[in-house]
Amino acid sequence: MAKDSYLVGLIGSGIGPSLSPALHEREADRLGLRYVYRLIDIDPLGLPPRAVGDLVRAARDLGFDGLNITHPCKQLVIEHLDALAPQAEALGAVNTVVFEGGRAIGHNTDVTGFAASFARGLPDAPLERVVQLGAGGAGAAVAHATLTLGAGQVTVVDALADRAADLAGALNRHFGEGRAMAATPDRLPHLLARADGVVHATPTGMAARPGLPFAADLLHPGLWVAEVVYRPLETELLRTARAAGCATLDGGGMAVFQAADAFRLFTGREPDAARMLADIAELAGAVGVQK
């Protein structure tokens, strides 16, 4: 018989403003579930990121059904898990842990979340040449998703050249040689002039880090722009891109679809993503996906 009561949480740094508790708990209420979603923020606890293993073990011992994992613990948590789903293993990052029969199983719903959001919001976008800014945890997930969606080539741009090269190497090993390249930010004018679209996967544009990730004059009407930041939904990059005639995708869809996939893993119930998209638009105080 299916359970009707769940205890889950989110481990990460600086997660006080997260919308995950509201997204999960609202949908659970509509499905008639008792569902508690706790934030486990390592900052006020005075814990280093490597403490994620102790926190996962404590949550399992306390009867949690599962956890979401975010920055800076998505890679660090892996050594503390009993098994990985294929997507998480290929990516080398975990954002969802499910406790099953005393075992901790790692999953990654960032990949499927971005893919679902992109397919919904930019269904006809050309994908021959894609530029991605950011090679961190979110960047790895969305690069995998973009290539899974059929991108011809993704060029990963990061201020840390080694990080971009490492991600490009991992992508080529998984998808085939030549599917990914690495570049430094000084190459952006050349890259964006030739690109079909750009995926932005750095923290620039978040409420605490406003601004543009690159010069506005690099945007042109032939370019689509996909954003990973979802607080705010309407980033300066998206406003500027729309003014330049670009098709755009905000970060709300990825936030919702990754949450919906995690909710399904935790509960075995089917969430209604359309309702959750309406939730995030209300919670973030802005309109959702726009072109």
Residue, then its C-alpha position, 0 to 999 in steps of 0.5 A: m500500500a502506498k504511503d501518504s506521509y513523506l519527509v524530505g529535505l534539501i542540503g546546500s549552502g545559502i538555500g534560505p530563499s529556495l522555492s523547493p519547499a513550496l513547490h513540493e509541498r503545494e503539489a503534495d497538498r493537492l494530491g492529498l499527501r502529508y509532505v514536509y520539506r526541510l531546508i538543511d543549510i550548511d552555512p548557519l550550521g557552520l558545516p563545510p561542504r564535505a559534511v554532506g555525507d554525515l548529513v545524508r546518514a543522519a537524514r536516513d537514520l531520522g527517517f527521511d524518504g529522500l533529499n535534494i542536493t544542491h551547490p556545493c555538494k552535488q559531487l561531494v555526496i557521491e562517495h557517500l551513496d550506495a548506488l547511482a542511477p545511470q544519469a547521475e553516474a554519467l554526469g558525476a553529480v547528484n541532485t536527488v537522493v532516495f532512501e530505499g530499504g536502508r540504501a541511499i540511491g543518487h539521481n540527477t533530475d537537473v538533466t531531465g528538468f532542463a531537457a523538458s523545459f527546453a522542449r516545452g519552451l523552445p521546441d523549434a530552436p535550431l541546435e547545430r551550434v550552441v554556446q554555454l556559459g558556465a561549467g559548474g554543477a548546473g552547467a554539466a547538467v544542462a550541457h548533457a541535456t542540450l546534447t541529449l536534445g540533439a545539439g550538434q556541438v556545444t562550446v563550453v565557456d568558463a573563466l576557469a579554463d581547466r573546468a571548461a576543458d574537463l567538462a568538454g572532455a567528459l561530454n566527448r567521452h559520453f556523446g562522441e568526439g567533437r560534440a563539445m569544445a572548451a573556450t575562454p570568455d574572450r572568444l565569446p564575440h566570435l562564438l556568439a556571432r556564429a551560434d544558434g543559441v546560448v545557454h547561461a549557467t552561471p550565477t550572474g543575474m541572480a538577485a544577489r549577483p545582478g548584471l549581464p554575463f557578457a556584453a549586450d551588443l553580442l546578442h542578435p535576433g538570430l540567437w535564442v537565449a536559455e537561462v538557468v537562473y530562476r530567482p528572479l525569473e526575469t533576469e537582466l539577460l532575458r530582458t536584454a535578449r528579448a529587446a534584441g529580438c531573441a527567443t528566450l527561455d527562463g529558468g523557471g521551467m528547469a526548476v519545476f521539471q527537476a522538482a517534479d522528477a524528484f517528487r516522482l522519485f520520492t513518492g511514486r506519485e505523478p505530479d502535475a507540472a502545469r500546476m507547478l509552473a503556475d506555482i513558480a510564476e506566482l512564487a517568483g512574482a513574474v511571468g513564466v516562459q516567454k518568447 
